[in-house]
Amino acid sequence: MSHRVMRTALSAFCLLLPAVAAATDLIPVENFARHALLSMPTLSPDGKHLAVNMNEIDGDSHMLAVYDLDDMTRPISMLRLPKYELATGITWVSNTRLVVEKGKQYGSIDKPVSTGEILATDIDGKHQDYLYGFESKFGTRAATRGTDRGWGFVDGLPTPVNGHFYMATQNWDNNDYSTLYDVDASRNTRKLIGKIGVGGLSFMVDAAGQAVYAYGRDDSWNYVVYRQGPHGWLQLSAATIGGSFTPLFPTPDGKRIYAKYDAGGGPLSLVEQDEDGGNRKTLASDAFSSIGNIQWTALPYRPFATTPATGLPMVTYIDATSSEGKLHQALSLKFPGKLVNFINYSEDGGKLLFSVSSDRDPGTYFVIDTHVYKVTQLFAVAPWIDPTKMAERRPLHFRTDDGVELDAILTIPNGVNPRNLPMVLLPHGGPVGVQDDWFYDTDAQFLANRGYLVLQVNYRSSGGRGADFLEAGYLKWGTRIQQDLIDGVKWAIAEKYADPQRICVYGGSFGGYSAMMTTIRAPGMFKCAVGYAGIYDLAMMYKKGDIKSDESGRSYLKTVIGKDDADLAANSPDKLAGKIDVPVLLIHGEDDKRAPFAQAKAMRAALDAAHKPYEWLSKPGEGHGFYDEKNNIEFYNRLQAFLEKHIGKGA
């Protein structure tokens, strides 16, 4: 039976945190516009080195840096990547060799997009090699790798590490296959160990190095799972995989597996089961939320604790008496009000890399020697952010007009009574599978520091609650999802948190779409609307932008927004501009690939035609959200002035 513990630090975090600054202490805009210089740290198998993604101050240039843990003052080597490119994955395949997955940063809203290229380097920066990708004319095997026109991804490691890794690939010229290779990262050789006639799948490899599961979304956007049998791949039935099933790791004895599973579309549980799905045992579950972060032991991997995907990250210990469970509890007591997250161990378990973060703290990374329990701080994600001056982010639940229970986050300005405050509704992007959580949020903290209450609603189609909740927003982008957001505002008004005469809506990407649609669906509720890198014409998504670039993306669009022209028009803000009754601020990058600049221009033209007031800010060279710090400073200043004019002191 699992031992559920609500951390004293989390249940009473308001009392334990240091005194906060008064609401009048304005933090400079520059502090919210800066980029983290270091990210994605990972500890070497022998525990002697740290690999990390390093960003230049300009935000456009990136490199892989390797540090000696005994001297973190300067890296021992750096692998510089072309401008706008960065590591989206860093994997130690031995004590001295690293594999790097390349990606591109197209803007500040979306996560970096993998280019499908894989490189390798020694820790001293020597013996660099190109292992997979469309630039296969470089590297030790360039002459024989002309067919590497596709995407490659690291899909696992042998344990213990031996210089090899498992690589899943998807060829551009043949979307009907997914393949898996065992790759020697030093010799740049590969052995095929898995192939299936379905594109875009990931694999799980057993302790013997055999591909036993393939899973993911097919070209029709259906979630599928296959298991390797004596006569090839067998698709598992809905009765076997339930609403969703994701294999994770083999158990230490290699006879069973750990997986995320739900029986009928509800929240995902962590389970242990036979490979064929038999003898399933639930290790952790929650009636409202899927299991989110899982804490794993050192080798051989065993889950010892979990946190829910929504709300406060209260820790559930699967094995509170294990050495890892005891260590996690001890560290949690040392960092009250914050969540301790174990990232990775050295292979002998003697060193552990972990992070500490909270709603007010972007995070700090540490290493602990588990023999003598000596803790060493490595670096803070944003050392210029003072957590004592940040605002509380309070998880909450409310019910919609049709009786569905939703969760949301309310960020409350410091030093004020949270009653009848000016409020900004901040819808998240996505919308499918994305969610707002309790942890530090730059936009929410910026707005709260300027005196605004901030409401973030996990509407239908958000992540963290299972397949049924995810699909409940399909074909309802402009209707039910917007009503969920509106119901959240009504709740905040009814609870006396928000002043009904001082409410604006601001969002990025799909949130920018919602910023326009909520004002259309709820006339009179808002005083202004800000659309940032938004989608404003649904039909245009089939013609412009990167989502429609392959069959899977087109299937996604058909699934989530449909193909009916009349319906798309009825739910597109640029076709309904005459119904927008508030001042609008439109902000967009002119090189946006996800929500092309044509989207913003269509919305602007529609507002012009309807003779509606608006302000405009666009920047050349910027993608899906501004990345240049100077542009971000200008963006935040414009946002601050716009809100101040309509719901702030100057309203």
C-alpha positions, 0 to 999 in steps of 0.5 A, a space after each residue: 500500500 502506498 504511503 501518502 504524505 502531504 509535505 508539511 512544507 507544501 501544506 503550510 508553505 504560506 507560513 514557512 516562506 520568508 516575508 514578502 515585499 510590498 506590492 509597491 516594490 516594482 521589479 525591473 521589466 528586464 528581470 522578467 525578460 532575461 534568459 536562463 544561461 544554463 539549463 538541462 543539466 545531467 550528471 555523468 555515469 561516474 558522477 564526476 562531470 556535469 553536461 549542461 545547455 548554455 545560452 549566450 546572453 543574446 539568447 540566439 546562440 547556444 552550446 553544450 558545456 561540460 563542467 568538472 564538478 570539483 570546479 564549476 567556475 568554467 567549463 572544461 569544453 564547449 560544443 558550439 551550435 549554429 545560431 538559433 540551434 540548441 541541444 534538445 536532449 543531452 545523453 551520457 553514453 559513457 563516462 567520457 562521451 555524450 550524445 546531443 539531439 539538436 533543435 531550433 528555438 523558433 520563439 519563446 512560447 513553444 518548446 525548442 523543436 527537434 531537427 532530428 539531428 544527432 551528434 556525439 562528442 567526448 567530454 574534452 570536445 574532441 572526437 566530434 561526430 555526426 551520427 544521424 540527420 539530413 547533414 549526413 555529408 559530414 562525419 565519419 560515415 558520411 559516404 555511406 549515410 545518404 539515406 539518413 534523410 529523416 528524424 532521429 531521436 534518442 529512445 533509451 540507453 542500455 544499463 549500465 552504459 556501454 557507449 551505445 544508445 537506442 535511436 528511433 528514426 523516421 524517414 522523410 521519404 517513407 512515413 509508413 515505418 518507424 525504426 529502432 537502432 542500437 548505435 555505437 556512439 564512438 564508432 558511429 555504427 548501428 544495428 537494426 533492432 526494431 522496425 514496424 509499419 507505422 510512422 512516428 512511434 517510440 519504442 521501449 527496449 527490455 533489459 536484453 536490448 530487444 524492442 518490446 513495445 512501440 507506441 504513439 500517434 499514427 498518421 490518423 492521430 489515433 493512439 496505438 500500442 504494439 507489442 513484439 511477439 514471436 511472429 512480429 508486432 501485435 497491436 494491443 486492443 483497447 481492452 488491454 491498453 484501456 484509455 491510455 497506456 505508456 510503457 516506461 521501464 522494465 522492473 529490476 528483475 526484467 520480468 515485468 514493466 512499469 507503465 502509465 495506464 488508465 482503464 477508461 479514459 480517466 487520469 493516468 495511474 502508475 502501474 506495474 504489470 506483466 508485459 502482456 498486461 496481466 497481473 496489473 498492480 496500481 502503484 500510485 493514482 489520484 481520482 482527479 489528476 493523472 500521475 505527473 512527475 515520477 521519482 526513480 531510484 538509482 540503478 536498477 530503476 524503481 519508482 519510489 514517489 510521485 506527484 500529481 500533474 495538477 494542483 499542489 505537488 504533494 508527494 506520494 511515497 510508494 516506498 517511504 522506507 527506501 534509502 531514496 525515499 528517506 533521502 527525499 523526505 530529509 531534503 524536503 524538510 531542508 527546503 520548506 515550501 519547495 519541491 525536491 526533484 531527483 534528476 539522475 544518479 551516478 551509476 553507483 548511486 554515490 552522487 545525485 543531481 537534484 533540483 529545488 523549485 516552487 511557485 516563487 522560485 524558478 529553481 536551483 540545482 544541487 549535487 549530493 554525495 549520498 555517502 557523506 550527505 554533503 550537498 553542493 549548490 551548482 547554479 540557480 536557473 534565474 539568480 536575478 529573481 528573488 523568490 521572497 519578492 515573488 507572488 503566491 500561486 494558489 491552486 483551486 477548483 471550481 465548477 463550470 455551468 455544465 457541472 464539470 470540475 476544473 482546476 486553475 491557478 490564481 496568482 495573488 499580488 504581494 502585500 494586498 488583500 486579495 479582494 476585488 482586485 483588477 484581474 488578468 485572465 491568462 489562457 495557456 497555449 496548446 490547447 491539447 495536452 498543455 496545462 498551467 501548473 503551480 510552478 514559477 510562471 514568468 508572465 503571471 509573476 510579472 503581472 502580479 508584480 504590477 498589481 494584477 490578480 492572474 487567473 489561469 484555467 485548465 480548460 477542457 483539452 488541457 493535459 494532466 487529467 487523462 484522455 477523456 478530458 483531453 478529447 472533451 475540447 475537440 471541435 470545441 475550440 471556440 465554444 466549450 473551451 471559451 465557456 470554461 474560461 468565462 466560467 472561471 472569471 465568473 467564479 473569481 468574481 463570485 468569490 470576490 477575488 476580482 473586480 468585475 469592472 477591471 478584467 482583461 484577457 491576455 494570452 499567447 498562441 492558442 491563448 491569443 485566440 482565446 483572448 479574442 474569442 472570450 471577448 466575443 463569447 462574453 460581451 461586457 465581461 472584459 475591458 481589453 484583450 491582448 493577443 500574442 502570437 495568436 491564431 485568429 483564422 482557423 481555416 488558415 491553419 490548413 494553408 499556412 504554418 508548420 502544423 499542416 506540413 505532414 500527414 500527422 499534423 493534418 490529421 491532428 487539425 481534422 481531429 481537433 478543429 474539423 474541416 467544415 468551412 462554416 464551422 471554422 468561420 463561426 469560430 474564427 475571431 477574424 470573421 467575428 471582429 465586429 463583435 469585439 467590444 474592447 480595445 485590442 493589442 496585437 503582438 506578433 513575430 514576423 517569422 512565426 512558423 507555428 502561427 504565421 504572421 498572416 494570422 495577425 495581419 488577418 486579425 488586423 485587417 478585420 479590426 480595421 474593416 469593423 472600425 475597432 480600436 487596436 494597438 499593434 507591435 510586430 518584430 522582424 526576425 522573431 518567431 512564435 513569441 519574442 526571443 530577443 531580450 530587447 524585444 521582450 523588454 519592449 513587449 512587457 512595457 507595452 503590455 504594462 502600459 496597455 493594461 494600466 490604461 484600461 484596468 490599472 490606476 490610469 483607467 
